[in-house]
Structure formats: C-alpha cells, structure tokens
Amino acid sequence: MSTKQILHLQRIFREQGSKGILTFEGEIICRTIELPWRNNLERLSCIPVGSYKLEKRKYTGHGEQIGIPAVLGREKGEEEPTPPKQILPNQEKEVRDERQ
C-alpha cells in the first residue's frame, strides 16, 4: 500500500511571473518562482492550477529540484486548463493551488 503525501503551493499570479510558497504539513519547504501565464505553452507559461504527481530530480548545474512529469493540458488530446486569474499590480491576492 502506498502512502500519498500532499504538498501545498500558494501562488500569486502577476504579468511578470508567479511567486509562491510550497509547504508540507504546514511547514515551508521552499519559495517558488514561475513564468507568467502564457496559455499553458511548454517552457513559456506557468503550470496551471491543479493536482500533480511530483518527482525529485537532481541536476549537475542546479542541484535538487522538484519536477512535474505531466502538466495538465500539455499532453496530446487533453482539454485545455482554465487560465489562472491575473493579479493586477495594486491587488495583493493569494490564489491557492494544491498539488500532489
């Protein structure tokens, strides 16, 4: 029997990019930065809100990272995800995103 562990990502989406905090059981693991929303284009857009399986990866030049092997809407035949709400510069608002 496998045990599912859930990480939570809280993000703020802006035109310049998305910033977030990744937590596990209420403790901060790390801060995150992502690209801005660009219609979910691979390597150009942030990852859509949703639940994901994560993989630990290690890169020679960048060290350990958490990777997402399959992003919603980027596989052939998948329905396009709903874009996140954009945050205007004068609006401080959190958009919650939960991933597995």
C-alpha positions, 0 to 999 in steps of 0.5 A: 500500500502506498502512502500519498503525501500532499504538498501545498503551493500558494501562488500569486499570479502577476504579468511578470511571473508567479511567486509562491510558497510550497509547504508540507504539513504546514511547514515551508519547504521552499519559495517558488518562482514561475513564468507568467501565464502564457496559455499553458505553452511548454517552457513559456507559461506557468503550470496551471492550477491543479493536482500533480504527481511530483518527482525529485530530480537532481541536476549537475548545474542546479542541484535538487529540484522538484519536477512535474512529469505531466502538466495538465493540458500539455499532453496530446488530446487533453482539454485545455486548463482554465487560465489562472486569474491575473493579479493586477499590480495594486491587488495583493491576492493569494490564489491557492493551488494544491498539488500532489 
